[in-house]
């Protein structure tokens, strides 16, 4: 069925609106200055991934000669590419303006970001030494004129495009232009902190440090003038898997990741002050035609590096660090198994410490009663304590099974390395399900107690990653409820015998059941609303793109069900439209932490049914991934999830309202100011004290 353009927001356009909310954070003067720079880095990093994945997908539709209307919310793919480019150019322009404002404000705090023309004598000596010792040995410089083939540019790198106008040999001979590329080294910090002068901090970007050193780099050429302008490309990041039956799954993924390095460019960004002949030379050599994905930018690209802008010891320009709290009643000093055996516990990072997951796995690794550990892995931290705990368990004679997702986008190489490491240590690995990604976040432990196998485990909305747990908000349920854990075991059985489709009474499992179970829960609310009973739905997700689920909520709204949505990113549903969605309200909270949990609350005629899950309502999560949703049976935790939803909903400082205007207007509520992420921390502090 062709979708009505007035019935849905296109997912790509909605995603760009989400990134605009990130850009709003960089412009917000209430956000600490250095944090604002880091939000600019997040904005840029998001945009890179958008072009690698979403823009590339739409471009493939165009190249296949199709309109794409049925999958693009009524948009025509070719028109959508043009609309995306226009929005991105506008956002890029705004981001450059914001960057200039931030740099001016930094100067009022005695922090100066200088360029190659503003270097003092003392700074010059430091830079010359730094270049000779740190930069020059790793600098990749390529003279382009005489090359038969243009070099393959990396989509993760930025380059300085060099133009040299050489001195003429005779009065009758014109000056010759020589072109070169310098790859900005990735192994060196992009921001070089210079020695302090007169109590002031000075920083120079590595790009400008290289510009200052051009005479040193090209001293073998006699030139009249030399210029350097930044360029970068973004490549299609889709993994094209081959069908060679002689290759292992790891080999196929490795080959696909390697192929990504030379895949088609989908975006070419350049410094808009570059000379026209230099730009044309580069476009001609790289076979870049048209203007769809050619984007003029500022002097600096790869601004994702601003995520790592140095702190300079200036805590006054950073968010206050919070000390993660303990979960009330869950004793880190004693046995977690003993605590969990008596009741369920909910961990909500980063308000709670992530250490409970590590402690749980460490305890399992050492406990003589523990026989087996089964866990799914999607994204792990560098030097992962999770991986170390699992290896420790194997060394203590436990049977450890890890389902590791090798196709976790942009983490493929890291997961391949972890897979090889775990396998070498004796961990039993499962490499997913043919045709499906495994995105579930589950762990199951079997422990022998009084000659009986007792199960413990956890179900989470987020990755088991110590690094991201400090900035991503996520729920993790620790439980010893056998009705849940028996079904978790069925999920692990499915990984190994994929032809067998299990039945579940408690868990909500994709791809076979999630969509239908949630539709039935919505149908119950529709029936209750029509019967005059209390009927509401409260949902918190990352993204909402499934048209079928959008339609279902429209149906519920028309039946009188009151619906509240908190969607961080993409939302294809249009709320508040009379006759279609007038009973639906939707907001997005973008703040210090990245909102990542998925929770679902259904009124159920006064006896709420509540779930946490790894699945957003996106077609890929519902139909093409293995996801696990878990019911909440503990009454205290039910209330906790209701409370945390309502705190997020009451936000009137960082919540934006979804509407057909797509203007990211801030939510206005009368009464005291509520910044939900800060209020949630206070909520959990109060729970500990009560």
C-alpha positions in Angstrom: 0.0 0.0 0.0 1.4 3.5 -0.9 1.6 5.6 2.2 -0.2 9.0 2.4 2.4 11.7 2.8 0.1 13.6 5.2 -0.3 10.6 7.4 3.4 10.0 8.3 6.6 11.9 8.7 9.3 10.5 6.4 11.9 8.7 8.6 15.0 10.4 7.0 13.5 13.8 7.5 12.5 12.9 11.1 16.0 11.7 11.7 17.4 15.0 10.5 15.0 16.8 12.9 16.4 14.6 15.7 19.9 15.8 14.8 18.6 19.3 14.8 17.7 18.8 18.5 21.3 17.8 19.1 22.3 21.0 17.4 19.9 22.9 19.6 21.9 21.6 22.6 25.1 23.1 21.2 23.4 26.4 20.8 21.8 26.4 24.3 23.7 28.9 26.5 22.5 27.0 29.6 24.7 24.1 28.5 28.4 24.4 29.7 30.6 25.7 27.0 32.9 22.7 26.4 29.8 20.4 26.5 28.3 22.6 23.7 31.4 21.9 21.6 31.0 18.2 22.3 27.3 18.4 21.1 28.6 19.8 17.9 30.8 16.8 17.6 27.9 14.5 18.2 25.9 16.4 15.6 28.7 15.9 13.1 29.2 12.2 13.9 25.5 11.5 13.6 25.4 13.2 10.2 28.3 11.0 9.0 26.5 7.9 10.0 23.3 9.2 8.4 25.0 9.5 5.0 26.7 6.2 5.3 23.5 4.4 6.0 20.2 6.2 5.4 21.2 8.5 2.5 23.1 5.6 0.9 19.9 3.5 1.1 17.8 6.1 -0.6 20.5 6.6 -3.2 20.4 2.9 -4.0 16.6 3.1 -4.5 17.2 5.9 -7.0 20.0 4.1 -8.8 17.7 1.0 -9.1 15.2 3.2 -11.0 12.5 3.0 -8.3 10.4 5.7 -6.7 10.5 4.1 -3.2 7.1 5.7 -2.2 5.9 2.6 -0.4 8.9 2.5 2.0 9.6 6.3 2.2 6.3 7.4 3.7 4.9 8.6 0.4 8.1 10.5 -0.6 9.7 9.9 -4.0 13.4 8.9 -3.5 14.9 11.3 -6.0 13.0 14.3 -4.5 13.9 13.1 -1.0 17.6 13.2 -1.8 17.3 16.8 -2.9 15.3 17.6 0.3 17.9 16.0 2.5 20.8 17.9 0.8 19.0 21.2 1.3 18.3 20.5 5.0 21.8 19.3 5.6 23.3 22.4 3.9 21.1 24.6 6.1 22.0 22.7 9.3 25.7 22.7 8.4 25.6 26.5 8.0 23.9 26.9 11.3 26.4 24.6 13.0 29.3 26.8 11.7 27.6 29.9 13.1 27.2 28.2 16.5 30.8 27.1 16.4 31.9 30.7 15.8 29.7 31.9 18.8 31.2 29.2 21.1 34.7 30.1 20.1 34.0 33.8 20.9 32.6 32.8 24.3 35.6 30.6 25.0 37.8 33.6 24.6 35.9 35.3 27.4 37.0 32.3 29.5 40.6 32.7 28.5 40.6 29.8 26.1 41.7 30.6 22.6 41.5 28.3 19.5 44.1 29.8 17.2 44.9 29.2 13.5 48.3 29.1 11.7 48.3 32.8 11.2 47.9 33.7 14.9 50.9 31.8 16.2 53.3 33.6 18.5 57.1 33.2 18.5 57.2 30.9 21.6 54.3 28.9 20.2 56.2 28.6 16.9 59.1 26.8 18.5 56.7 24.4 20.3 54.8 23.7 17.1 58.0 23.1 15.0 59.2 20.6 17.6 55.8 18.9 17.9 55.5 18.6 14.1 59.0 17.2 13.7 58.6 14.6 16.6 54.9 13.7 16.5 53.3 14.6 13.1 55.9 14.4 10.4 56.8 10.7 11.0 53.2 9.6 10.4 52.1 12.1 7.8 50.7 10.6 4.5 51.3 13.1 1.7 50.4 12.2 -2.0 51.3 14.3 -5.1 48.4 13.8 -7.4 49.4 15.2 -10.9 51.4 12.2 -12.2 49.4 9.4 -10.6 47.7 7.0 -13.1 45.0 6.2 -10.5 43.6 8.5 -7.9 44.1 7.1 -4.4 41.2 5.6 -2.5 40.1 8.1 0.1 39.0 6.7 3.5 35.5 7.8 4.6 36.7 8.0 8.3 39.5 10.5 7.4 39.8 14.2 6.5 42.2 15.5 3.9 43.9 18.8 3.1 43.7 19.4 -0.6 46.9 21.2 -1.5 47.4 23.5 -4.5 50.8 24.8 -5.3 51.4 27.4 -8.0 54.9 26.7 -9.2 57.3 29.4 -10.3 57.6 29.8 -14.1 60.9 28.6 -15.6 60.9 31.3 -18.4 59.0 34.4 -19.1 57.1 32.6 -21.9 56.0 29.6 -19.8 52.9 29.8 -17.6 53.1 28.8 -13.9 52.1 25.1 -13.4 49.7 24.0 -10.7 50.6 21.0 -8.6 48.0 19.2 -6.5 48.5 17.0 -3.5 46.6 15.4 -0.6 47.6 15.3 3.0 45.7 12.8 5.2 45.0 14.2 8.7 46.6 11.6 11.0 44.0 9.8 13.2 46.5 8.6 15.8 47.2 12.1 17.0 44.8 14.3 19.0 43.0 16.6 16.7 43.3 19.4 19.3 46.9 20.3 20.2 47.1 22.0 23.5 49.9 24.7 23.4 51.8 26.0 26.5 49.8 28.4 28.6 50.7 32.1 28.2 49.8 34.8 30.7 47.2 32.5 32.4 45.5 31.8 29.1 44.9 28.4 27.4 45.7 28.1 23.7 44.7 25.3 21.3 45.5 24.7 17.7 43.7 22.2 15.5 46.1 19.6 14.0 44.9 20.8 10.5 46.2 24.3 11.2 49.4 23.0 12.7 50.0 21.1 9.4 49.1 24.2 7.4 51.8 26.1 9.4 54.2 23.4 8.4 53.5 23.3 4.6 56.8 25.0 3.8 58.6 22.2 5.6 56.6 19.4 3.9 56.9 20.8 0.3 60.4 22.3 0.6 61.5 20.4 -2.6 59.1 22.5 -4.7 59.7 26.1 -5.8 56.3 27.6 -5.6 54.9 31.1 -5.8 51.9 30.3 -3.6 50.5 27.3 -1.7 47.0 26.8 -0.2 45.3 24.0 1.7 41.6 23.3 2.0 39.9 20.5 3.7 37.8 17.8 2.0 36.2 14.5 3.1 34.0 11.8 1.6 31.5 9.5 3.1 31.0 6.0 1.7 28.1 3.7 1.6 28.3 1.5 4.7 26.0 -1.3 3.7 27.6 -4.7 4.1 27.4 -6.7 0.9 27.7 -10.3 1.9 29.0 -12.8 -0.6 27.6 -16.4 -0.9 30.9 -18.3 -0.9 30.0 -21.4 1.0 33.7 -22.2 1.6 34.1 -19.1 3.8 33.2 -18.9 7.5 30.8 -16.3 8.8 33.7 -14.4 10.4 35.5 -14.4 7.0 32.4 -13.1 5.2 31.9 -10.2 7.7 35.6 -9.4 7.6 35.5 -9.3 3.8 32.4 -7.1 3.8 33.9 -4.7 6.2 37.0 -4.5 4.0 34.9 -3.9 1.0 33.2 -0.9 2.8 36.5 0.9 2.5 36.1 1.2 -1.3 32.4 1.4 -1.6 30.7 4.2 -3.5 30.9 7.7 -2.2 27.6 9.1 -1.0 28.7 12.5 0.1 31.6 14.9 -0.8 32.1 17.8 1.6 34.6 20.6 0.8 35.7 23.9 2.2 33.6 26.4 0.3 36.6 28.8 -0.1 38.6 26.2 -2.1 39.7 27.4 -5.6 37.4 26.4 -8.3 40.1 24.7 -10.4 41.2 22.6 -7.4 37.6 21.5 -6.7 37.0 20.6 -10.3 40.3 18.7 -10.5 39.3 16.6 -7.4 35.8 16.0 -8.6 37.0 14.9 -12.0 39.6 12.5 -10.5 37.1 11.0 -8.1 34.3 10.8 -10.8 31.9 12.9 -8.7 29.1 14.2 -10.8 26.0 16.3 -10.1 25.3 18.2 -6.8 23.0 15.7 -4.9 25.7 14.8 -2.4 28.2 17.6 -2.9 28.1 19.8 0.2 30.0 23.1 0.7 31.2 23.4 4.2 33.5 25.4 6.4 37.3 25.4 6.9 37.2 22.3 9.2 35.5 18.9 8.6 35.4 15.7 10.7 33.9 17.9 13.4 32.9 14.7 15.2 36.4 15.1 16.8 34.9 17.9 18.9 33.4 15.1 21.0 36.9 14.7 22.4 37.6 18.4 22.9 40.1 18.7 25.8 38.7 19.5 29.3 41.7 21.8 30.1 41.0 21.2 33.8 38.0 23.6 33.4 35.3 21.8 35.4 33.4 25.1 35.4 32.8 24.6 31.7 31.7 21.0 32.0 28.6 19.2 33.4 29.0 18.2 37.0 29.8 14.6 37.3 27.3 12.5 39.1 28.3 9.6 41.3 26.3 6.5 40.2 24.0 5.3 43.0 23.5 1.8 44.4 20.2 0.0 43.7 18.3 0.0 47.0 18.5 -3.4 48.6 20.9 -4.9 46.1 24.1 -5.3 48.2 27.4 -5.1 46.3 29.3 -6.4 49.3 27.4 -9.7 49.6 26.1 -12.3 47.1 23.9 -10.8 44.4 22.4 -14.3 43.9 21.1 -14.3 47.4 19.5 -10.9 47.0 18.0 -11.7 43.6 16.6 -15.0 44.8 14.2 -13.1 47.1 13.0 -10.4 44.7 13.5 -8.7 41.4 15.7 -5.5 41.1 15.8 -2.8 38.5 19.1 -1.0 37.5 18.7 2.3 35.7 22.1 3.5 34.4 23.7 5.9 34.6 21.7 6.9 37.7 22.6 3.5 39.1 26.1 2.0 38.8 26.7 -0.4 35.9 28.9 -2.4 38.3 26.1 -4.7 39.2 26.3 -6.4 35.8 30.1 -6.9 36.2 29.6 -8.1 39.8 26.9 -10.5 38.7 29.2 -12.0 36.0 32.3 -12.0 38.3 30.3 -13.8 41.0 29.1 -16.4 38.5 32.7 -16.9 37.2 33.9 -17.8 40.7 30.9 -19.5 42.3 31.5 -23.3 42.4 27.7 -23.8 42.2 27.4 -22.0 38.8 27.5 -24.5 36.0 26.5 -22.4 32.8 26.5 -18.8 31.7 24.7 -17.8 28.5 24.7 -14.2 27.2 24.1 -12.1 24.1 26.7 -9.5 23.0 26.0 -6.6 20.6 28.5 -3.9 21.5 31.3 -4.2 24.1 33.6 -1.6 25.5 37.3 -1.5 24.7 39.0 -3.7 27.3 35.6 -5.0 28.3 35.2 -6.2 31.8 32.2 -8.3 30.6 34.5 -10.2 28.2 37.1 -10.6 30.9 34.5 -12.0 33.3 33.3 -14.5 30.7 36.9 -15.7 30.1 37.4 -15.9 33.8 34.4 -18.2 34.1 35.7 -20.5 31.4 39.0 -20.8 33.2 37.0 -21.8 36.3 35.4 -24.7 34.4 32.0 -23.0 33.6 30.3 -23.7 30.4 30.0 -20.3 28.8 27.9 -19.6 25.6 28.1 -16.2 24.0 25.8 -15.2 21.1 27.9 -12.4 19.5 26.4 -10.2 16.7 29.1 -9.8 14.1 26.9 -7.4 12.1 26.5 -4.7 14.8 26.9 -1.7 12.5 30.3 0.0 12.8 31.3 -2.4 15.6 31.8 -5.4 13.2 35.6 -5.3 13.4 35.7 -5.0 17.2 33.2 -7.9 17.6 35.3 -10.0 15.2 38.3 -9.4 17.4 36.3 -10.2 20.6 34.9 -13.4 18.9 38.4 -14.6 18.1 39.6 -13.8 21.6 36.6 -15.5 23.3 36.8 -18.6 21.1 40.6 -18.9 21.8 39.8 -19.0 25.5 37.3 -21.8 25.1 34.0 -19.8 25.1 31.3 -21.5 22.9 30.3 -18.9 20.3 27.0 -18.7 18.4 27.1 -16.3 15.3 23.5 -15.3 15.1 20.6 -16.5 13.1 20.6 -16.6 9.3 18.8 -13.5 8.0 18.3 -12.0 11.4 20.4 -9.7 13.6 20.4 -10.6 17.3 19.8 -7.4 19.1 18.4 -8.8 22.4 20.2 -8.0 25.7 19.9 -11.1 27.9 21.9 -13.2 30.2 21.0 -16.6 31.9 23.0 -18.3 34.6 22.3 -21.9 35.9 23.4 -22.7 39.4 23.1 -26.0 41.3 21.4 -25.6 44.6 20.5 -28.6 46.7 20.8 -30.9 43.7 18.4 -28.7 41.7 19.3 -26.3 38.9 18.2 -22.8 39.9 18.3 -20.0 37.3 19.3 -16.4 37.6 19.5 -13.8 34.9 18.9 -10.3 33.6 17.1 -8.6 30.7 18.2 -5.2 29.5 17.3 -2.4 27.1 20.9 -1.6 26.4 24.3 -3.0 25.6 26.6 -4.5 28.2 29.1 -1.8 27.8 30.8 0.0 30.7 31.8 3.0 28.6 28.4 3.8 27.1 26.6 3.0 30.4 28.0 6.3 31.8 26.2 8.3 29.1 23.3 6.1 27.9 20.2 5.7 30.1 19.0 2.0 30.2 17.0 -0.4 32.3 18.2 -3.8 33.4 16.0 -6.2 35.3 17.7 -8.8 37.5 15.4 -11.7 38.2 15.2 -15.3 39.5 11.7 -15.8 38.3 11.7 -19.2 36.7 8.8 -18.5 34.4 10.9 -15.8 32.8 14.2 -17.6 32.8 12.9 -20.8 31.3 11.7 -18.8 28.4 15.1 -17.0 28.2 16.6 -20.5 27.8 14.2 -21.1 24.9 15.7 -18.0 23.2 19.2 -19.4 23.5 17.8 -22.7 22.1 16.5 -20.8 19.1 20.0 -19.4 18.4 21.2 -23.0 18.0 18.1 -24.6 16.4 16.7 -21.8 14.3 14.2 -24.0 12.5 12.3 -24.4 15.8 9.9 -21.6 16.7 9.2 -21.6 20.4 6.1 -20.4 22.1 6.3 -17.9 24.9 3.8 -17.1 27.6 5.7 -14.3 29.3 8.5 -12.9 27.1 7.8 -10.8 23.9 10.2 -12.1 21.3 10.9 -10.8 17.8 10.7 -11.7 15.0 7.8 -14.1 15.6 5.7 -12.4 18.3 6.5 -8.8 19.2 4.3 -7.0 16.7 1.2 -9.2 17.3 1.6 -9.2 21.1 1.7 -5.4 21.2 -1.2 -5.1 18.8 -3.2 -7.3 21.1 -2.3 -5.1 24.1 -3.4 -2.1 22.1 -6.7 -3.9 21.1 -7.4 -4.4 24.8 -7.0 -0.6 25.4 -9.3 0.1 22.4 -12.0 -2.3 23.8 -11.7 -0.8 27.3 -12.0 2.8 25.9 -15.1 1.8 23.9 -16.5 0.3 27.1 -16.0 3.5 29.0 -13.1 2.1 31.1 -9.8 3.8 31.8 -7.6 3.3 28.8 -4.1 4.7 28.2 -0.8 3.7 26.6 2.6 5.2 27.7 5.6 4.3 25.6 9.3 5.3 25.8 11.5 4.3 22.8 14.4 5.4 20.7 12.7 5.4 17.3 9.2 4.8 15.9 9.1 4.0 12.2 6.8 1.0 11.7 3.8 2.3 9.7 1.7 -0.7 10.8 2.3 0.3 14.5 1.7 3.9 13.7 -1.6 3.0 12.1 -2.5 0.9 15.2 -2.0 3.9 17.5 -4.0 6.1 15.2 -6.8 3.5 15.6 -6.4 3.5 19.3 -6.5 7.3 19.4 -9.7 7.4 17.4 -11.2 4.9 19.9 -10.4 7.4 22.7 -7.3 5.8 24.2 -5.0 8.4 25.7 -1.5 7.9 24.4 1.8 9.5 25.5 5.0 8.9 23.6 8.6 9.7 24.6 10.7 9.1 21.4 14.3 10.2 21.4 15.0 10.0 17.7 12.9 9.2 14.6 9.1 9.5 14.9 7.0 8.8 11.8 3.7 9.3 13.7 2.1 12.8 13.5 0.4 13.5 16.9 -2.4 15.9 17.7 -4.2 15.8 14.3 -8.0 15.9 14.6 -9.7 12.8 13.4 -6.4 10.9 13.1 -4.3 11.3 16.3 -6.0 13.9 18.5 -5.5 11.7 21.6 -1.8 11.2 21.0 1.0 13.4 22.5 4.6 12.9 21.7 7.8 14.5 23.0 11.6 14.0 22.7 14.1 14.6 25.5 17.6 15.4 24.5 20.0 16.4 27.3 23.2 15.4 29.1 22.6 11.7 28.7 21.4 9.8 25.6 17.9 8.4 26.2 18.1 4.8 25.3 15.5 2.7 27.3 12.4 1.1 25.8 9.4 0.8 28.2 5.7 0.1 27.6 2.9 0.8 30.0 -0.7 -0.3 29.3 -3.6 0.7 31.6 -5.2 -2.7 31.4 -8.4 -1.5 33.2 -6.5 -0.4 36.4 -4.0 -3.3 36.6 -1.1 -1.9 34.4 0.8 -4.3 32.2 4.4 -3.1 31.9 7.3 -4.2 29.8 10.9 -3.4 29.1 12.5 -4.5 25.8 15.4 -4.2 23.5 13.1 -3.4 20.5 12.0 -0.1 19.1 8.9 -0.1 17.0 10.9 -0.2 13.7 10.3 -2.7 11.0 13.8 -4.1 11.4 13.3 -4.7 15.2 9.9 -6.2 14.7 10.5 -8.4 11.7 14.2 -8.8 11.1 15.9 -9.0 14.5 15.9 -11.3 17.5 14.6 -9.0 20.3 13.4 -9.8 23.8 10.8 -7.9 25.8 10.2 -8.8 29.5 7.1 -8.3 31.6 7.5 -6.6 35.0 5.8 -8.6 37.7 7.2 -6.9 40.8 4.8 -4.2 42.0 7.6 -1.9 43.4 9.4 -2.0 40.0 6.1 -1.4 38.2 5.6 1.7 40.2 9.3 2.7 39.6 8.8 2.5 35.8 5.6 4.5 36.0 7.4 7.1 38.1 10.4 7.4 35.8 8.1 7.7 32.8 6.1 10.5 34.5 9.3 12.4 35.5 10.5 12.3 31.9 7.0 13.4 30.7 7.0 16.4 33.1 10.2 17.8 31.6 9.7 21.4 30.6 13.4 22.3 30.0 14.8 19.7 27.6 11.6 18.2 26.1 10.6 19.0 22.5 7.2 18.5 21.1 6.5 16.4 18.0 4.0 18.0 15.6 3.3 18.3 11.9 5.3 21.6 12.0 8.5 19.7 12.8 9.9 22.8 14.5 11.3 21.1 17.6 9.5 23.5 19.8 10.3 23.2 23.5 7.5 21.8 25.7 5.8 24.4 27.8 4.3 23.4 31.2 3.1 25.8 33.9 4.7 25.3 37.2 8.2 24.6 38.5 11.0 23.9 36.0 11.7 20.2 35.6 14.8 18.9 33.9 14.0 15.2 33.9 17.5 13.7 33.9 18.5 15.7 36.9 15.1 15.0 38.5 15.5 11.2 38.0 18.9 11.3 39.9 17.2 13.1 42.8 14.3 10.5 42.6 16.8 7.6 43.1 18.6 9.5 45.9 15.4 10.0 47.7 14.5 6.2 47.3 17.8 5.4 49.0 17.0 7.7 51.9 13.4 6.7 52.4 
